[in-house]
């Protein structure tokens, strides 16, 4: 995965409205939407990791999600490889029924 240049980072950050981002984060927390979004840089564009999206929708921490599925998520959430076999099936199930994983985590 290519690293962003300092010029790219400064240009990106110059467009940010931190106040608005913080207020939006507070609204998300109040609505129970916890977690961070992991992104992957592909061909110069930023793409959300599908595995991270499923985990966040399930409202589970990375460690809770990984423990329930019996896998290590870090590489997948960073766009390095993708789930195969049973892990892929379990992630598809979690995507369709996020409340099931929350229930199992209790």
C-alpha positions, 0 to 999 in steps of 0.5 A: 500500500503506497504511503501518502506524500506530505503534500497530499496529506496537507492538501487533504487536511486543508479541506477538513472542517474539524469542528463539523467532524467533531460534532458529527462524531458526537451525533454518531456516538449518541446514535450508538454508531461506534467504531472507526472506519478503516480505509484502503488507498487503492489507485490513488483513491481511498476506499472503505474496507468491507470487513471494517464496514461489517464489523462497525455495523455489528457495533463490535470492537475489532477484538470482539469481532475477531474473537467471535469469528476466530480470526485476526482482522488487522490485515483485512481491515487494512486491505491486505488480502481478504477472507476466504472459506468459513471466515468469508461466509461468517462475515457475509452472515454478519453483514446480513444479520449484524444483531446476531454477532452483538447477541453472541458477544453478550 
